[in-house]
Amino acid sequence: MAVGLLVQKRLPDRHRPTRTSWGLAAAVLSASLGLLGWAVTAFRRQQTTVDPLSPERASQLVSDGPFQVTRNPMYVAMAGVLVANAVARRSTLGLLPAAGFTLLMTKAQIEAEERAMAGNFGAEWDRYVATTPRWLSLRSFPSRKPSA
């Protein structure tokens, strides 16, 4: 994420930020940081590791809270920080580092984490993967049907 922010900083500034772009960016950033905090809290509550470099040490499969809408809320939050920065800068090119981050994280980190989780949790992991997207999708957010 830090590299993505540095790349964004080096991109040419063609548009000056506006109140609207700052407001939208603040909303995306707030949601992203809230999601990150919520995910870390869920890990701590389950007393399992938050260390992405040692996924095999996970003692619990966390599938509640933010983990109901994405298997990777912390990485979604980091991508959100990059999106917020691009929005604040009003930079379409600024979205490229966010896209690069998601691709890099998927290939370099998430796939290895998922292999470790499959090894640790077997069928429980398989059920979770079948119902929860890796990143986000429209299916991530259950539709609310009115009560009868």
C-alpha positions, 0 to 999 in steps of 0.5 A: 500500500505504501508503494502505491501511495508513493506511485500516486504521489509521483503521478502528474497532478492535472486536477486540483482537489475540490471540496467534493473530492475531499469529502468523497475521499474522506468518506472512502478513507473513513470506511476503509479505516473502520473496516480495517479496525473492525477486522483486526478486532475480529481477529483479536476477539477470536485470539488468532494471529493477524500476522499475514506472514504466518497464516499457518499459525491461525488458530481460528477461522474468522468468518463473522463481522467484516469477514461475512462480506469479504475474506480479506477485509484488511486488504480491501481496506488498504485498497480503499486507502489508495482509492481514497487518495486517487479520489482526493486527487481527482486522478483516474490514473491514481486508480492504477496503483489500487488495481496493481495493489489488488493484483499483487496482493492476490498473487503474492499474499492471498493465494498463499494465505488461502492454501494455508487456511485450506490446510488448517481448516479443510471443509470449514474453509471450503464452505466459507470460500463457497459463500464469501468472495475474496475481495468484494462483489455485489453479492457481498451485500445481502439484499434486505427483504421486507418483513411480512 
